[in-house]
Amino acid sequence: MFKIFSKSDTKTSITSKLADTLKQIFTQSKISANFLEELEDLLILSDLGSEASSQIIKNFQQKKFDKNIDLETLKKFLCDEIKEIVKPCQARLELDENNLPQVLIFNGVNGVGKTTSIGKITANLQNQGKKVLIGACDTFRAGATDQLEVWAKRNDCQIILPNKAGEDPASVAYRALDFAQKNNFDVLLIDTAGRLHNKQNLMDELKKINNVLKKLQPSAPHFNLLVIDATTGQNAKNQLQIFNEIVGIDGLIVTKLDGSAKGGIIVALAKIFGKKIYAIGVGEKIGDLQEFDADIFCENLLAIKNVD
């Protein structure tokens, strides 16, 4: 087995307004029914979702804290509650060296960071001495292919491009896996289209890609990943639901957590779907695509002091 993400070290990278706003409402109220209503509203507005927020408030009431609870104790309670939700989703993405090439499909709507994630992962794998091939299967949008080719050249990595504009994405995927098998590649990374405005076409396209890969390698694809932009907020729930219906998502990569006040969406997705969260993006550098660490994430979200 070999992993593809750097160890998480996001002590100051995740941006969240939750802690600041919590401090504001806490200084205005002692623990009361009104305060708890404000607190639940704050959690929902921070994108934790109504399900998780309601559960946290219910658990708080059952604890029967003193009305004069201090802010750090409240933050510690919230942090622990959020960890309970997201910790089961923390997972390491490991690839099987005994079943090569390993095939990863990257799903997600346009603009979420699929191409950038593929580029960063390619660099991580090549730094481990792995032979990586990229398949440019978003043939609908010319810009997607161009951007992916830039990343391939930057990493000195081979890429299978469409033979013509609008080529059947499944044909590109088939050629990519065939090439990977014949040339002893360790990993094949496949970029796909993400136009949700025409769900049926997208569904047919992604299913066909998955099916043609199985003709060459019955175990492929080994991972169907969904890349989600943290700034999307609650729209991420709809994206995960649709892509999961289409191909069955194995796990998530959540990007743009460094410039977002929407980190709470991770909590909402974990609560509703329970999907594995493999990595988060906290910056533009290659090393900023890191393994998801539930402890560090929660402590950053609540601005807990003395994060280890």
N, C-alpha and C positions, 0 to 999 in steps of 0.2 A: 504494500500500500504506500502511496505517496500523497501528500497534501499539496494544495495549490495556493493557499492564502497565508499571508504573514500573520504572526501572532498579534492580537489586538493590543494597542497601547493608546487608547483614545481618552486620555485623562482630561484633556482640555479641548478636544476637537468638536464634540457634539454640542450644537447650539440649541438651547431650549429656553423659552420664556416662562416655563412652568414654575421654576423656583422663584423667579423675580415676582411674578404675579401672586404666588402663594404668600410671599412675605408681605405683600401689600394688603391682602385681605385678612391676613392673620393679625396684623397690627391694628386693624379696625374692629375686630370682633374677638370675644372669647368663644369657647366651644359652646355652641347653641344650635338649635334647629336651623336658624337662619344661616349660621356659619356653615353648617353641613350642606345646606342647599347651594351656597356660594361655592363651596369646595367641589361638589359634584359638577356644577356648571363649569368650573375651571378645568376639571379633568376632561370633560367632554370637549370643551373648546381647545384643549391641548391635544386633541385627536386620539385620546385613549379609547374613545368609543363609549356608547351608553352601557353596553354589557359589562365591560371591565370597571367603569366608573361606579356603577350601581353596586357591584360586588364589593368594591373597596370601601364605599361608604357604609354598607351593611356590616362589614367586618369591623370597621372602626366603632360603630355603635355597640357591637357585641363586646368590644374590649373594655368599655366603660372607663375611658380615660378621665382623669381629673379635668375639670373645666379650665384650670390654669396651666394646662400642658404647654411646654415651651416649644418654640418653632423647630428646633433641631430634633426633638423627640417626634414631632409630627412628621417631619421629613423622613426620618428613619423608618417610621411606620409605613409611610407611602412607598418608600424604596423597597422595603421587604415585601409588601403586597404586590408590587409590580414585578419583582423578581419571581414570585410564585407563579405568575402568569407566563413570563417569557422564558424562564430557565428551562422548562421542558423542550423548548424549541431551539435552544442552543445546540449546534451540531457542527462537526468538522467534516468538510467535504474531502473524502479520501478516494483515490482512484486505484483500481485493481491492476497491478503490474502483470498479473497472470492472465489477463483478458484484454489484450491490446489489439487495435487501438481503442482507447476509451473515448466515447463520443458524448459530447455535451452540447445540448441545444439551448440557445439563449432566446427566451421569449420576452415580450414586453412591448408596450406602445412606443411610438416614436418619441425620441427625446429623453428617455429615462436613463440613458447611459449604457446601453447594451454594447455598443461598439467600443467605447472606452474601457468597459469592464473586460471585454475580450482581449484588448490590447494589453492591459495590465496583467491579466492572467497568463497570457502568452509569455510575457517577460519573466514572470515568476517561475513558470515551468522551465523555460530555457535556462534560467539561472541554476536550475537543478539538473541540467544536462539532458532534459527531455526534448524529444523531437516533436515539434508542434506544427499542425496544418490548420489553416483557417478556411472555412467554407462560406462564401458570400452568397447566402440564399435569400437576401432581401433584394429581389430583382425588380421590385415594383418602384423603388425610389433610387434613382441614380446616385444621389448624394450619399446614400448609405454605403454603396459599393466603393465609392471614391474614398470615403473616410476610413473604411476598413483597410483599403489598400495602403493608405498612408501609415496606419499602425503596423501593417505587415512589413513594410519597407523599413520602418523605424526599428523594428525588432529583428530585421533580417530573417523573416519567416515566410515560408511559402504559403500561397493563397490560391484557391480555386475560384475563379471569377466566372460570371455568366458569359456564355459565348455570344450573346446578343441581348439587347435591352428587352426586358419582359420575358426572358426564358423561364420555363417552368422551374420553380424553386426546387422541386423534388428531383429534377434532372441534375441540377447543380449539386445537390446533396449526395446523389448516387455517385456522380463522378468524383466527388471529394472523398467519399469513403473508399471507393475502389482504388483511388490513387494512394490513400493512406495505407491501405492493406498491402498494396504491391510494393510500397516504398518504405515499409517498416516504421511508420510514424507511431509515436506513443499516444498522442492525443489529437483528436479532431474537434475543433470548436466551430459550431455552426451558428451564424447570425440569421435571424428570420425577420419577416415583416411584422408590423404591429398596428394595423389599421382597423380599429374597433368599429369604425362607422359602417363597415360591411362585414358583419360577424360571420355570415355564412361562407363567404369567400375565404376569409381567414381560417375558419374551421376546416374547410376542405383542404386548403393549402398545407396547414400544419399537420393534419392527419396523414396526408399523402407523403410528406417528408418523413414522418415517423415510420410509415409502412415500407417505403422503399429502402430505408436503412436496414430494416429487418431482413430483407431479401439477401443482403450481403453478409450481415452479421446479426443473427437472431437475437442476441442479447442487447443490441443497440436500439435506441440511444440509451446510454447508461444513466444519464441525468437530463431531465427537462427542468431547466432553471427559469425562474421568473425574476426579471430585474425591475425594481420598483423605485421610483423617485420619491424620496421622503417629503418633498415639498408638495406632492400631489394631495396629501391629506386623505380624507375619507374616500376619494375616488379610487384609491388603491384597493379598497375592498371589492369594488366592482371589477377591477382589472383581474385580481386574483381569482374571483369566482368564475369569470368567463374563460380565462386561460386554463384553469383547473378542469373545467367542463370539457374543454377541447382536447387536451393532451394529458392531463393528470400531472400537476406540478409536483416535483420532488422537493424543491426547496427554493429559498429566496435569497437574492442579493439586494440590499436596500442602499441606494446611493444618495449622495448630496446631503448627508447628515451634518456636514460642517457648516452649511449655509442655510439651515432650515430651523424654524421653530416648530417643526412638525414631527419631531422624533417620536412623539407618542403614538404615531400610526403603527409602529412595531408592536405596541401593546395590544392595539385593537385587532391586528391581524393574527397575533398569537392566540388571543382569546377566542376568536371566531373560528379560525381555520386550523390552528395547531400545526401549521407547516414548519418544517425545519428552516431555520435562519442560518445560512452558511457564512455570510459576509456582509459588511457594511462599508460604504465609501465615505471617507472623512476628509477628502482633499484631492488635489490634482496629481500628486506624485504617485508613482507606481506602488510604493509601499503603503499608500493610504487606502488601498482596498484590503481590508483586514478581516480576520476571523471575528465573528460576532461573539462577544463576551457579555453575558447577561449582567454580571455583577458590575462591570465597569460602565456599561450602558445605563443601568438604573442609577448608579451613583452620580454620573454626569447629568442625567435628566433632572435630578433633584438637587444638584450642586451640593452633595454631601461632602463635608470637610474631610481632609486627610484620606483621600482615595489612595488605596495601596497600589 
